[in-house]
């Protein structure tokens, strides 16, 4: 992010996350309704915002999950390591017997 304008979002993001506790609590309260669905967790091991314990909470919630840890990637794995992110998704989406939200094979 080579200019102040491009860094602006990064500068306000931490405060926005901290003031969004009610929003995140509402999202978390609804996870039980979707916890049975097949889930892909793509996690950057260099993430300074979300740590191992947050990943482990997701893994415990979504019992039918696959976790892919991308070395050197931060919070935005899709930006930090786009090739690895797409490869993880394609591998996960192509696994035999995987079902989508409405039960159709993916």
C-alpha positions as CSV (number, residue, x, y, z in Angstrom):
1,X,0.0,0.0,0.0
2,X,2.2,2.7,-1.4
3,X,0.0,5.8,-0.8
4,X,-1.8,7.2,2.2
5,X,-5.1,6.8,0.3
6,X,-4.5,3.1,-0.2
7,X,-3.6,2.7,3.5
8,X,-6.7,4.4,4.8
9,X,-8.8,1.3,5.1
10,X,-6.1,-0.4,7.0
11,X,-5.9,2.5,9.4
12,X,-9.7,2.4,10.3
13,X,-10.2,-1.3,10.2
14,X,-9.0,-2.2,13.7
15,X,-11.3,0.4,15.3
16,X,-14.2,-0.8,13.2
17,X,-13.7,-4.4,14.3
18,X,-13.5,-3.4,18.0
19,X,-16.7,-1.4,17.8
20,X,-18.6,-4.3,16.0
21,X,-18.9,-6.6,19.0
22,X,-22.8,-6.7,18.7
23,X,-22.6,-7.6,15.0
24,X,-20.1,-10.4,15.5
25,X,-22.1,-11.7,18.5
26,X,-25.2,-11.9,16.2
27,X,-23.3,-13.7,13.5
28,X,-21.9,-16.2,16.1
29,X,-25.3,-16.9,17.5
30,X,-26.5,-18.0,14.1
31,X,-23.6,-20.4,13.5
32,X,-25.5,-23.3,15.1
33,X,-28.0,-23.2,12.3
34,X,-25.3,-23.8,9.6
35,X,-22.7,-25.8,11.6
36,X,-23.7,-29.0,9.9
37,X,-22.7,-27.8,6.5
38,X,-19.5,-28.8,4.8
39,X,-17.0,-26.0,5.5
40,X,-13.7,-24.9,4.1
41,X,-11.5,-22.9,6.5
42,X,-8.6,-21.2,4.8
43,X,-6.3,-19.7,7.4
44,X,-3.2,-17.6,7.1
45,X,-0.6,-18.5,9.7
46,X,0.8,-15.0,9.8
47,X,-2.5,-13.4,10.7
48,X,-2.0,-10.9,13.6
49,X,-5.7,-10.3,14.2
50,X,-7.2,-13.8,14.3
51,X,-5.1,-16.4,16.2
52,X,-5.0,-20.1,16.5
53,X,-7.7,-20.2,19.1
54,X,-10.1,-18.4,16.8
55,X,-9.4,-21.0,14.1
56,X,-9.9,-23.8,16.6
57,X,-13.2,-22.4,17.6
58,X,-14.4,-22.5,14.0
59,X,-13.1,-26.0,13.6
60,X,-15.0,-27.1,16.7
61,X,-18.2,-25.4,15.5
62,X,-18.1,-26.8,11.9
63,X,-17.6,-30.5,12.4
64,X,-17.6,-31.3,8.7
65,X,-14.7,-29.0,7.9
66,X,-11.4,-29.0,6.0
67,X,-8.8,-26.6,7.2
68,X,-6.0,-25.3,4.9
69,X,-3.3,-23.3,6.6
70,X,-1.4,-21.0,4.2
71,X,2.1,-20.2,5.4
72,X,3.0,-16.5,5.4
73,X,-0.5,-15.3,4.7
74,X,-2.3,-12.8,6.9
75,X,-5.9,-12.0,7.5
76,X,-6.6,-11.6,3.8
77,X,-5.4,-15.0,2.5
78,X,-7.1,-14.4,-0.9
79,X,-5.0,-11.3,-1.4
80,X,-1.7,-12.5,0.2
81,X,-1.7,-15.9,-1.5
82,X,-4.4,-16.0,-4.3
83,X,-3.0,-19.1,-6.0
84,X,-3.0,-21.1,-2.8
85,X,-6.5,-19.8,-1.9
86,X,-8.0,-20.8,-5.2
87,X,-6.2,-24.2,-5.1
88,X,-7.6,-24.9,-1.6
89,X,-11.2,-24.0,-2.8
90,X,-11.0,-26.1,-5.9
91,X,-9.6,-29.1,-4.1
92,X,-12.3,-28.8,-1.4
93,X,-15.2,-28.2,-3.9
94,X,-14.1,-31.2,-6.0
95,X,-14.0,-33.8,-3.1
96,X,-16.3,-36.8,-3.7
97,X,-19.7,-36.8,-2.0
98,X,-19.6,-33.1,-1.0
99,X,-23.1,-31.6,-0.9
100,X,-24.1,-28.0,-1.2
101,X,-26.6,-26.0,0.9
102,X,-29.6,-27.5,-0.9
103,X,-28.2,-31.0,-0.9
104,X,-27.0,-31.0,-4.5
105,X,-23.7,-32.6,-5.3
106,X,-20.9,-30.1,-5.9
